[in-house]
Amino acid sequence: MTDIHDILKKYWGYERFRPLQQEIIESVLEGKDTLALLPTGGGKSICFQVPALASEGLTLVVSPLIALMKDQVENLIKRDIPALAIYSGMNYRQIDMELDKCIKGEYKFLYVSPERLKTEIFKARLPQMNINLLAVDEAHCISQWGYDFRPEYLQISEVRKWIDAPILALTATATGKVVLDIQNKLAFEHKHVFRKSFERTNLHYIVLEEEDKTGRILKICKRFQGSGVIYARNRKLCRDIAEYLYQHGISADYYHAGLEPAQRNAKQESWIENRTRVMVSTNAFGMGIDKPDVRFVVHYEMPDSLEAYYQEAGRAGRDEKAAYCVALVQNSDRDKAFKKLDESYPGYEKVNRVYEGLCNYYQIAVHSGAMKEVEFNLPDFAHHLGVKSPDVYHALRVLELNDILQLSESIKQPSRLHIRVNNTILYDFEIRNPRLAPLIQLLLRSYGGLFEQFVFIDEHFLAKKLQTTPEQVVAVLKKLMEHEIWDFIPARDKPTLIFIQNREHKLHYPQNIVKERKEEAEWRLKQVYDYALSHSECRSRLLLAYFDESNAPKCGQCDVCQKDRKQAHSETYYRNCAEKLIKQDIRTLNEMISYLGFWHETGLQQALQYLLDEGKIELNNKQEIHWKA
């Protein structure tokens, strides 16, 4: 099948493409290097998945997030499209087998993290693959001017030496400076950009200066119907806000990367299926989730860049119906944010102490350790070193920035098994070891393909059937590895640390790079608070100007635009509104605000104070307002 409309209909069930998707796909099929800028929810993945299916060969997809890779692979497999993701946790033998299958044409999509591109096994196999397209997701990560620069992304252009295929770079957020840098870093033959406007006409951007942020969030949840997301920076705060909302009658839950995978999946599924109405989360929530009916997104604190704010706020209203993006600020927020930014760029001595500590902790000798991967528990290591966990984390980020090591995210990786011997040898081993026969027979009955490849297995299921414990099953599976009967990779759910370079006598990295990155981060943070603390410019226009869309029209619906409208209302108007609402049995200021909207809070407050001073209203012991006859 080569017609892109037939492919779209067959695999995704859509009759037509979204704006710019078809133009991007046709550009790729014409063999042109292409950069696509599509806002969050704009359907970026279809832009490389459809042309991949319309062409012979394999599409190589580079993505920085393991969870996102796994999610896309699972979605492709559900559509009967063979896809594979290679990520930390797979051993050499397993990777070797899977890459051989890619060479044989058994997959249409191969997803890899950028650090995999430099491994020797990948470099050896790649030239043998029939690559039809190189897709780079989150392409802003390649730019030193991007808000989420990742040094390992610089390896991507090296891949072009071994393949003869166009490149499609995709991102949801990029300034003009970043757009040029992406194309240069990826060695585009010609500048070629498709850019959809970042304007979201259905979104109402609101910034509220608020001291009681938790109380305001409750008002927002009561004011707006439908699903919502509350973004907060730390895990405890997420839990506290969710519990507060739940105690006040709001169906709310919390989410962060520190939860067990089963918990995260259950919470996410409950929210997607509308059993949970509001999710309070760190920025770990939302990537790859396409829930169209999110009616409001609230930021308890502003993120570190307008790119991040735009992406997170943009998870609201993907169904193109009205939705609200509310940011809460306090006078002290700006100073706290700049102090935190300063702490996140530690000096050489602090970085060196952490690095030397890591090398000693994992017993890495000088001139060794390159591409060594270890399980890593940050709090345990910080305690061992006698350094605060945040200080260790910031030092790791500097080391990542300089391509010295890579810290992967925590993600559930089930147990896997591959039988190395043939059926005859296995049967002979089984006869000579009758106590192991029940386990071997259960494995063969329960799982197919064990002789050909690694297969996910469930030690809990096996233990239940054998009436033993999962720990005993794992012990036996490991024991048989010694007899070279099979390869077994136990389940794991811990972050991993990869030492990219060999350890040297003295840690060396160009400190000017850290200085430049800090200056760039300070500039971005300044733009965030210029946006948040502005009271005179349309919010939508400010965001669009940041993304180089000048002379955009006023949205007419953000808090600044509404404030201009509100000023047209007289004091008499608000007094009449208050009287009408009170006589309709609306008894509190919060209820009145919920009825009229945020923009009218000041006018209503002044009207109620006037009516109270004039003796026309009174408050009972519950602070409810009553009209005096």
C-alpha positions as MATLAB code, in Angstrom:
seq = 'MTDIHDILKKYWGYERFRPLQQEIIESVLEGKDTLALLPTGGGKSICFQVPALASEGLTLVVSPLIALMKDQVENLIKRDIPALAIYSGMNYRQIDMELDKCIKGEYKFLYVSPERLKTEIFKARLPQMNINLLAVDEAHCISQWGYDFRPEYLQISEVRKWIDAPILALTATATGKVVLDIQNKLAFEHKHVFRKSFERTNLHYIVLEEEDKTGRILKICKRFQGSGVIYARNRKLCRDIAEYLYQHGISADYYHAGLEPAQRNAKQESWIENRTRVMVSTNAFGMGIDKPDVRFVVHYEMPDSLEAYYQEAGRAGRDEKAAYCVALVQNSDRDKAFKKLDESYPGYEKVNRVYEGLCNYYQIAVHSGAMKEVEFNLPDFAHHLGVKSPDVYHALRVLELNDILQLSESIKQPSRLHIRVNNTILYDFEIRNPRLAPLIQLLLRSYGGLFEQFVFIDEHFLAKKLQTTPEQVVAVLKKLMEHEIWDFIPARDKPTLIFIQNREHKLHYPQNIVKERKEEAEWRLKQVYDYALSHSECRSRLLLAYFDESNAPKCGQCDVCQKDRKQAHSETYYRNCAEKLIKQDIRTLNEMISYLGFWHETGLQQALQYLLDEGKIELNNKQEIHWKA';
ca = [
       0.000    0.000    0.000;
       1.550    3.304   -1.099;
      -1.343    5.787   -1.126;
      -1.009    7.866    2.027;
      -4.779    8.393    2.354;
      -5.407    4.641    2.190;
      -2.751    4.091    4.862;
      -4.281    6.766    7.100;
      -7.720    5.196    6.741;
      -6.580    1.575    7.179;
      -4.355    1.980   10.226;
      -5.763    5.048   12.000;
      -9.332    5.201   10.726;
      -9.106    8.874    9.724;
     -10.661   10.189    6.515;
      -8.364   13.194    6.193;
      -5.117   14.617    7.492;
      -4.833   17.466    9.952;
      -3.451   20.794    8.707;
       0.132   20.501    7.372;
       0.357   16.719    7.917;
      -0.086   15.889    4.236;
       2.397   18.546    3.106;
       5.007   17.234    5.567;
       4.443   13.624    4.499;
       4.717   14.486    0.798;
       7.934   16.424    1.466;
       9.459   13.385    3.160;
       8.346   11.050    0.375;
      10.039   13.383   -2.111;
      13.302   12.742   -0.229;
      13.612   16.234    1.265;
      15.113   16.917    4.687;
      12.222   18.452    6.611;
      11.645   20.222    9.909;
       8.060   20.137   11.182;
       6.878   22.434   13.940;
       3.489   21.291   15.144;
       2.018   22.410   18.499;
       1.270   19.897   21.225;
      -1.522   17.613   20.041;
      -0.871   18.448   16.388;
      -0.315   14.824   15.328;
       3.459   14.724   14.873;
       3.839   10.930   14.947;
       1.591   10.395   11.914;
       3.955   12.638    9.928;
       6.656    9.954    9.994;
       4.560    6.821   10.524;
       2.492    7.234    7.339;
       5.426    7.831    4.930;
       7.271    4.938    6.588;
       4.426    2.597    5.699;
       4.282    4.013    2.172;
       7.940    3.111    1.551;
      10.059   -0.017    1.481;
      12.422   -0.454    4.384;
      12.781    0.540    8.017;
      12.186    3.899    9.691;
      14.659    4.815   12.425;
      13.078    6.977   15.144;
      15.232    8.798   17.687;
      13.386    9.754   20.877;
      14.687   10.901   24.281;
      11.966    9.349   26.442;
      11.775    5.614   27.093;
       8.138    5.817   28.198;
       7.183    7.647   25.010;
       9.042    5.120   22.829;
       7.336    2.208   24.533;
       3.942    3.875   24.229;
       4.349    4.474   20.473;
       5.658    0.949   19.859;
       2.715   -0.548   21.739;
       0.275    1.560   19.700;
       1.895    0.472   16.430;
       1.811   -3.200   17.419;
      -1.892   -2.857   18.265;
      -2.360   -1.768   14.637;
      -0.465   -4.852   13.417;
       2.564   -2.768   12.473;
       5.853   -4.461   13.520;
       7.851   -2.059   15.702;
      10.729   -2.313   18.169;
      12.239   -0.067   20.842;
      15.797   -0.504   22.124;
      16.463    1.073   25.510;
      18.514    0.628   28.681;
      17.852   -2.681   30.402;
      18.234   -4.884   27.301;
      21.432   -6.927   27.361;
      23.928   -7.273   24.518;
      22.611  -10.626   23.284;
      19.024   -9.398   23.133;
      19.998   -6.213   21.275;
      22.140   -8.240   18.866;
      19.223  -10.533   18.004;
      16.753   -7.686   17.537;
      19.088   -5.678   15.305;
      19.572   -8.764   13.115;
      15.797   -8.850   12.669;
      15.873   -5.207   11.612;
      18.444   -6.108    8.942;
      16.192   -8.941    7.730;
      13.259   -6.526    7.381;
      11.100   -7.981   10.157;
      10.314   -4.527   11.588;
       8.970   -1.303   10.044;
       9.995    0.944   12.938;
      13.060    0.952   15.161;
      12.942    3.367   18.111;
      16.212    4.201   19.857;
      17.416    6.694   22.422;
      20.122    9.058   21.119;
      22.882    7.593   23.308;
      22.391    4.216   21.553;
      23.595    5.727   18.278;
      27.216    5.771   19.418;
      27.406    2.139   20.600;
      29.650   -0.150   18.564;
      26.954   -2.770   18.028;
      24.615   -0.152   16.574;
      27.290    1.359   14.339;
      28.085   -2.120   12.987;
      24.466   -3.044   12.224;
      23.078    0.255   10.930;
      24.778    0.250    7.484;
      23.217   -3.174    6.811;
      19.662   -1.893    7.387;
      17.428   -0.566    4.640;
      16.604    2.761    6.288;
      13.912    4.738    4.437;
      13.608    7.639    6.896;
      15.355    9.046    9.953;
      12.800   10.668   12.262;
      14.037   12.824   15.152;
      11.391   13.481   17.792;
      11.730   16.373   20.267;
      14.247   17.881   17.844;
      14.696   21.027   19.935;
      16.908   18.860   22.185;
      19.671   19.067   19.564;
      19.981   22.845   19.795;
      22.252   24.493   22.342;
      19.674   27.297   22.386;
      16.778   24.914   23.057;
      15.249   24.752   26.524;
      16.023   21.019   26.866;
      19.397   20.636   25.142;
      20.845   17.105   25.348;
      24.450   16.534   24.243;
      23.790   12.978   23.056;
      21.497   14.431   20.375;
      24.603   15.769   18.627;
      25.412   12.164   17.632;
      22.408   12.023   15.305;
      24.035   13.756   12.370;
      26.792   11.068   12.421;
      24.139    8.503   11.462;
      23.702   10.205    8.102;
      27.125    8.905    7.033;
      25.747    5.356    6.940;
      22.245    5.810    5.514;
      20.801    7.238    2.328;
      17.474    8.582    3.533;
      15.838   11.928    4.282;
      15.541   13.225    7.815;
      12.341   14.458    9.447;
      12.869   16.526   12.580;
       9.810   17.187   14.726;
       9.162   19.459   17.672;
       6.233   21.220   19.307;
       8.170   24.273   20.437;
      11.062   26.207   18.922;
      12.079   29.825   18.553;
      13.504   31.090   15.257;
      17.052   30.749   16.639;
      16.407   27.110   17.535;
      14.815   26.367   14.141;
      18.001   27.425   12.336;
      20.225   25.567   14.790;
      18.274   22.303   14.413;
      18.750   22.331   10.640;
      22.455   23.114   10.946;
      23.097   20.443   13.571;
      21.262   17.809   11.502;
      23.144   18.785    8.321;
      20.098   19.631    6.214;
      21.018   19.918    2.543;
      18.515   22.757    2.161;
      16.508   24.725    4.725;
      13.002   23.289    4.633;
      10.498   24.076    7.383;
       6.783   23.482    7.810;
       5.460   25.559   10.644;
       1.940   25.620   11.977;
       1.009   28.711   13.943;
       1.350   28.295   17.680;
      -1.895   30.173   18.158;
      -4.532   28.157   20.058;
      -7.716   30.171   19.618;
      -9.752   27.958   21.944;
      -7.449   28.446   24.940;
      -8.046   31.145   27.565;
      -4.708   32.094   29.139;
      -5.080   33.434   32.679;
      -2.468   34.554   35.214;
      -3.642   35.180   38.789;
      -1.514   36.771   41.492;
      -2.549   34.670   44.448;
      -1.212   34.106   47.971;
      -3.614   31.241   48.797;
      -2.833   29.074   45.792;
      -4.412   25.882   47.136;
      -7.656   27.670   47.926;
      -7.665   29.211   44.462;
      -7.175   25.801   42.853;
     -10.266   24.546   44.689;
     -12.264   27.486   43.316;
     -11.010   26.727   39.803;
     -11.999   23.054   40.080;
     -15.477   24.095   41.186;
     -15.708   26.784   38.530;
     -14.814   24.609   35.534;
     -16.419   21.328   34.609;
     -14.606   18.367   33.044;
     -11.085   16.975   33.345;
      -8.193   19.019   34.644;
      -4.458   18.857   35.310;
      -2.682   20.720   38.100;
       1.095   21.024   37.649;
       3.305   21.393   40.730;
       7.071   21.068   41.036;
       7.577   18.575   43.860;
       6.037   15.243   44.736;
       4.905   16.094   48.268;
       3.092   19.188   47.032;
       1.285   17.106   44.400;
       0.085   14.686   47.058;
      -0.938   17.479   49.456;
      -2.955   19.368   46.818;
      -4.682   16.188   45.645;
      -5.628   15.246   49.219;
      -6.911   18.789   49.871;
      -9.104   18.688   46.765;
     -10.376   15.211   47.610;
     -11.313   16.333   51.124;
     -13.333   19.144   49.566;
     -15.336   16.908   47.277;
     -13.199   16.981   44.112;
     -12.300   13.651   42.487;
      -8.531   14.132   42.450;
      -5.356   12.049   42.486;
      -1.610   12.701   42.263;
       1.089   11.458   39.888;
       4.881   11.607   39.762;
       7.797    9.567   38.459;
       8.555    8.109   41.892;
       5.430    5.945   41.926;
       5.508    2.249   41.085;
       4.766    1.637   37.378;
       1.544   -0.224   38.205;
       0.400    2.763   40.280;
       1.257    5.226   37.536;
      -0.591    3.199   34.924;
      -3.657    2.780   37.149;
      -3.812    6.494   37.994;
      -3.315    7.512   34.364;
      -5.972    5.102   33.132;
      -8.456    6.266   35.779;
      -7.970    9.878   34.674;
      -8.172    9.093   30.947;
     -11.407    7.157   31.488;
     -12.825   10.034   33.608;
     -13.059    8.016   36.816;
     -10.647   10.582   38.262;
     -11.469   14.143   37.321;
      -8.346   16.090   38.322;
      -4.728   14.908   38.225;
      -2.158   16.800   40.295;
       1.267   16.080   38.873;
       4.854   16.998   38.321;
       5.910   17.509   34.697;
       6.281   13.700   34.472;
       2.593   13.560   33.558;
       1.255   14.241   30.095;
       3.978   13.194   27.651;
       2.399   11.005   25.006;
      -1.085   11.256   26.533;
      -3.665   12.364   24.005;
      -6.783   13.125   26.057;
      -8.845   15.560   24.021;
     -11.355   16.786   26.609;
      -9.081   18.429   29.206;
     -10.977   21.573   30.149;
      -8.386   23.250   32.364;
      -4.676   23.140   33.183;
      -3.391   24.976   36.258;
       0.235   25.748   37.074;
       0.819   26.050   40.814;
       4.245   27.415   39.882;
       5.610   28.606   36.566;
       8.033   26.229   34.786;
      11.528   27.324   33.778;
      10.723   28.230   30.173;
       7.842   29.419   28.044;
       8.392   26.370   25.822;
       7.627   24.091   28.776;
       4.672   26.248   29.831;
       3.234   26.238   26.318;
       3.550   22.445   26.022;
       1.998   21.741   29.422;
      -0.773   24.322   29.113;
      -1.382   23.058   25.576;
      -2.595   19.707   26.886;
      -5.906   21.464   27.465;
      -8.550   21.702   24.767;
      -7.177   19.338   22.150;
     -10.776   18.787   21.040;
     -10.646   22.471   19.995;
     -13.402   23.398   22.467;
     -12.909   26.195   24.990;
     -10.387   25.384   27.726;
      -8.578   27.373   30.403;
      -4.849   27.624   31.166;
      -4.372   29.219   34.574;
      -1.006   30.161   36.084;
      -0.787   31.143   39.758;
       1.979   33.524   40.855;
       3.143   35.178   44.062;
       5.401   38.177   44.439;
       8.194   35.972   45.792;
       8.016   33.341   43.026;
      10.436   35.122   40.719;
      13.213   35.444   43.313;
      12.811   31.806   44.380;
      12.976   30.634   40.764;
      16.220   32.491   40.045;
      17.773   31.217   43.276;
      16.859   27.653   42.343;
      18.284   28.133   38.846;
      21.568   29.368   40.325;
      21.794   26.236   42.511;
      21.180   23.987   39.499;
      24.503   24.983   37.883;
      27.114   23.919   40.478;
      30.808   24.774   40.192;
      33.585   22.405   39.184;
      34.531   21.323   42.728;
      31.005   20.117   43.529;
      30.682   18.314   40.190;
      34.093   16.680   40.560;
      33.266   15.428   44.074;
      30.107   13.712   42.799;
      31.878   12.215   39.779;
      34.811   10.850   41.784;
      32.316    9.509   44.303;
      30.399    7.689   41.569;
      33.531    6.131   40.096;
      34.663    4.913   43.512;
      31.162    3.751   44.458;
      30.963    1.550   41.347;
      34.667    0.591   41.467;
      35.543    2.036   38.074;
      39.284    2.119   37.492;
      41.138    4.839   35.615;
      41.038    4.383   31.804;
      37.984    2.109   32.024;
      34.209    2.273   32.428;
      33.066    3.577   29.012;
      29.435    2.538   28.309;
      29.247    0.746   31.674;
      25.623    0.686   32.831;
      24.670    0.367   36.507;
      21.501    0.523   38.551;
      21.415    3.819   40.394;
      19.576    4.933   43.518;
      20.179    8.658   43.892;
      19.099    9.042   47.574;
      21.238    6.068   48.639;
      24.280    7.380   46.782;
      23.787   10.913   48.157;
      23.632    9.517   51.702;
      26.772    7.456   51.068;
      28.628   10.507   49.755;
      27.296   12.822   52.468;
      25.816   15.257   49.940;
      22.236   16.475   49.618;
      20.201   14.702   46.915;
      19.437   17.917   44.938;
      23.154   18.742   44.828;
      23.927   15.273   43.450;
      21.176   15.629   40.850;
      22.433   19.022   39.650;
      25.986   17.687   39.373;
      24.688   14.759   37.310;
      22.958   17.212   34.972;
      26.253   19.039   34.394;
      27.958   15.710   33.673;
      25.154   14.817   31.243;
      25.476   18.197   29.566;
      29.131   17.416   28.887;
      28.451   13.889   27.599;
      30.290   12.214   30.484;
      27.412   10.096   31.739;
      23.699    9.509   31.156;
      21.004    9.018   33.789;
      17.993    7.101   32.491;
      14.475    7.348   33.876;
      12.927    4.632   36.006;
      10.684    2.354   33.982;
       9.228   -1.102   34.480;
      11.079   -3.782   32.522;
       9.523   -7.246   32.927;
      11.616  -10.426   33.144;
      12.762  -11.875   29.809;
      13.954  -15.340   28.798;
      15.596  -16.830   25.711;
      16.420  -20.546   25.462;
      19.939  -20.933   23.998;
      19.960  -24.699   23.365;
      17.844  -26.645   20.877;
      14.850  -28.787   21.803;
      16.867  -32.041   21.916;
      19.467  -30.689   24.335;
      16.767  -29.143   26.505;
      14.864  -32.443   26.657;
      18.059  -34.290   27.627;
      18.730  -31.732   30.378;
      15.150  -32.127   31.603;
      15.528  -35.949   31.842;
      18.750  -35.584   33.839;
      17.175  -32.963   36.171;
      13.631  -34.193   36.907;
      13.068  -31.631   39.693;
      13.344  -28.844   37.087;
      11.011  -30.532   34.582;
       7.780  -28.879   35.862;
       9.275  -25.386   35.422;
      10.684  -26.135   31.945;
       7.414  -27.695   30.753;
       5.370  -24.796   32.163;
       7.576  -22.292   30.335;
       7.194  -24.145   27.024;
       3.411  -24.437   27.450;
       2.923  -20.815   28.499;
       5.208  -18.880   26.147;
       5.900  -19.193   22.439;
       9.083  -18.194   20.634;
      11.452  -18.920   23.521;
      13.940  -20.681   21.202;
      13.970  -17.808   18.687;
      14.094  -14.648   20.799;
      13.768  -13.055   24.217;
      10.196  -13.352   25.490;
       8.612  -11.492   28.411;
       7.726  -13.874   31.232;
       5.888  -13.423   34.527;
       7.591  -15.036   37.530;
       4.475  -14.424   39.662;
       2.350  -16.434   37.223;
       4.933  -19.227   37.120;
       5.194  -19.309   40.922;
       1.425  -19.550   41.313;
       1.217  -22.464   38.895;
       4.135  -24.245   40.561;
       2.866  -23.433   44.070;
       6.086  -21.738   45.101;
       7.337  -18.154   45.468;
       8.449  -15.739   42.722;
      11.831  -15.440   44.471;
      12.395  -19.206   44.203;
      11.438  -19.178   40.521;
      13.903  -16.360   39.822;
      16.634  -18.203   41.724;
      16.175  -21.314   39.556;
      16.046  -19.273   36.354;
      19.336  -17.617   37.309;
      20.890  -20.970   38.246;
      20.175  -22.426   34.820;
      22.028  -19.525   33.209;
      25.184  -21.048   34.683;
      24.464  -24.232   32.716;
      24.046  -22.062   29.564;
      20.539  -23.462   29.042;
      19.051  -20.021   28.626;
      19.634  -16.294   29.012;
      17.519  -14.697   31.714;
      17.085  -10.974   32.411;
      15.299  -10.339   35.738;
      12.608   -7.684   36.041;
      13.810   -4.273   37.096;
      12.282   -0.938   37.911;
      15.196    1.279   38.814;
      16.945    4.161   37.090;
      20.228    3.311   35.440;
      23.415    5.303   35.106;
      25.566    4.939   31.982;
      29.200    6.065   32.066;
      29.683    7.370   28.529;
      33.433    7.953   28.805;
      36.331    6.167   30.460;
      37.383    7.479   33.846;
      40.496    9.654   33.638;
      42.947   10.792   36.334;
      41.222   14.156   36.482;
      37.693   15.133   35.457;
      37.795   17.587   32.586;
      35.000   19.414   30.832;
      34.741   22.881   29.238;
      33.277   24.995   32.032;
      32.405   27.776   29.599;
      29.657   25.527   28.208;
      28.034   25.364   31.640;
      28.336   29.144   31.933;
      26.672   29.655   28.531;
      23.885   27.215   29.387;
      23.252   29.038   32.654;
      23.037   32.394   30.888;
      20.614   30.918   28.359;
      18.490   29.442   31.174;
      18.436   32.803   32.952;
      17.215   34.492   29.768;
      14.430   31.928   29.355;
      13.375   32.281   32.995;
      13.237   36.046   32.586;
      10.849   35.586   29.644;
       8.635   33.389   31.845;
       8.196   36.080   34.479;
       7.937   38.871   31.929;
       4.924   36.917   30.674;
       3.501   36.087   34.102;
       3.872   39.534   35.640;
       2.690   41.525   32.628;
      -0.623   43.317   33.110;
      -0.818   45.206   29.842;
      -0.206   42.795   26.946;
      -2.485   40.037   25.633;
      -1.208   36.687   26.918;
      -1.603   34.957   23.571;
       0.317   37.719   21.810;
       3.166   37.439   24.332;
       3.459   33.686   23.768;
       3.278   34.000   19.996;
       5.886   36.777   19.987;
       8.235   34.490   21.927;
       7.880   31.944   19.120;
       8.604   34.645   16.530;
       5.005   35.207   15.445;
       4.879   38.971   15.496;
       1.843   41.215   15.022;
      -0.601   38.534   16.174;
      -4.099   39.804   16.973;
      -5.325   40.080   20.564;
      -7.115   36.929   21.660;
      -9.924   38.821   23.399;
     -10.260   36.102   26.047;
      -7.165   36.072   28.281;
      -7.244   37.819   31.671;
      -5.598   40.948   30.252;
      -8.069   41.243   27.359;
     -10.972   40.532   29.698;
      -9.681   43.124   32.149;
      -9.938   45.730   29.379;
     -13.526   44.671   28.814;
     -14.313   44.571   32.514;
     -13.253   48.181   32.976;
     -16.204   49.139   30.832;
     -18.550   47.892   33.600;
     -19.676   50.503   36.109;
     -19.894   50.165   39.876;
     -23.686   50.179   39.482;
     -23.428   47.160   37.175;
     -21.654   45.096   39.847;
     -24.018   46.220   42.610;
     -26.973   45.155   40.485;
     -25.259   41.834   39.690;
     -24.561   41.196   43.379;
     -28.153   41.975   44.357;
     -29.506   39.689   41.651;
     -27.212   36.811   42.603;
     -27.932   37.106   46.333;
     -31.667   37.040   45.665;
     -31.070   33.901   43.555;
     -29.673   32.250   46.721;
     -26.019   32.563   45.723;
     -24.573   33.322   49.133;
     -20.778   33.665   48.919;
     -18.264   35.679   46.928;
     -16.676   32.470   45.616;
     -20.023   31.283   44.251;
     -20.573   34.657   42.593;
     -17.126   34.522   40.999;
     -17.818   30.988   39.790;
     -21.051   32.231   38.249;
     -19.642   35.351   36.542;
     -15.998   34.408   35.959;
     -12.558   35.297   37.371;
     -12.448   38.635   35.627;
     -15.215   40.064   37.829;
     -13.717   39.274   41.255;
     -12.491   42.801   42.073;
     -15.716   44.441   40.889;
     -17.831   42.057   42.971;
     -15.652   42.548   46.065;
     -16.062   46.315   45.846;
     -19.806   46.005   45.258;
     -20.306   43.724   48.290;
     -18.244   46.035   50.519;
     -20.415   48.973   49.403;
     -23.656   47.062   50.053;
     -22.364   45.973   53.469;
     -21.374   49.537   54.406;
     -24.797   50.783   53.269;
     -26.524   48.167   55.410;
     -28.248   46.496   52.459;
     -26.678   43.082   53.108;
     -25.587   41.173   56.203;
     -23.403   38.133   57.007;
     -24.513   35.232   59.198;
     -22.166   33.208   61.432;
     -21.261   31.038   58.407;
     -20.177   34.161   56.510;
     -23.085   33.724   54.081;
     -24.535   36.856   52.515;
     -28.205   37.739   52.947;
     -30.186   40.613   51.491;
     -31.860   42.699   54.173;
     -35.546   43.238   53.489;
];
